[in-house]
């Protein structure tokens, strides 16, 4: 059973969680329907698979809040949120193609095998026709491959590794969130301006595919502007005390520490780094600095005072429309709906999951069919606006969204516990766009859609 306790108003089906250690057969049983889990009654079931335990649990719980809100709006409840600002106008608040939306949830535990097991249960036992969620790229890659095999659509949640729409891309999978390359491209000019071109960087990197591609992207972009990478060390995803990893940094001649960590890992590693006095040091005649390539308001809250002045990147920020105007229309509508329901602003994880749910429903409505291949066709090359990020494209070649990227910094004097980061710069889409065959995305094959028929 899900640990998520917020009321579902009778919409939720309870899906059994499957243990992480169980062996996973790879052959799905096909039904006589036209495609996998073709809805035949008055309802349609979506599967929301998020970390409800483990180092990314805070992100996962906010994703669940957003998923519930999206379902409420799609079913005609609440104030409609971003349905009122979305450039596409085919959604009518009557579910999807007139079918009321129900949903099931699972706990990925930030483990690929557990995530695949819970997603499989949603598809085979609960009849989910679309799977979304996740706050780990390792999980996203695993579940995306499973959905491709099963013949259902995967609308990725928070996944930042290049691999998701690079070497591990799949025709049935779509990513709204930005990626490691985009973070590097957006951050490099800001870092050069803030800290100079003559720097020596030490990387601590989460030991899985997100960490690898983020390190690669940040190294490539910073070395191109003159930085030297003096060391790069992998750290276990399960690590909670990073003291033993910080000590060698002190013994090196590095004057920048790059923490390729996310969620609870980032909170802990940043805290340890500050406790060891890194931010008070002078090295090579320069003030020692710490960079966190990807972080969120949720992580800033966990890090507290330690996040002040820390530069990083985000997919979205709840203050965008207020601070930068109508280009980011939809932000305020979502923040208002989410805030009224839960009492605080949404995170970037919540935003991307809400948007992915609307984009799936919209694609079905525009296609006039739940058939995954019809949905793929409707999403490929789709240009839209009004969902908080400005003009956005779902590129057909790799199913990656392209939009502006935000560079942020921890506020020195926050006005509230929910306003801990400030927007430093918004990097235009053109600056973070790359060719589908860029070396950081090499390999893999999108393939063709699978409907499960």
PyMOL commands that set and color helices and strands:
alter all, ss='L'
color gray80, all
select helices_A, chain A and resi 57-74+81-84+112-124+137-150+162-165+180-195+209-224+243-251+263-275+278-280+297-307+320-324+326-328+331-342+348-367+372-379+429-432+439-441
alter helices_A, ss='H'
color red, helices_A
select strands_A, chain A and resi 43-50+100-107+130-133+153-156+173-175+200-206+228-235+256-260+282-283+286-287+289-294+311-314+383-384+392-394+401-402+405-410+421-427
alter strands_A, ss='S'
color yellow, strands_A
deselect
rebuild
show_as cartoon
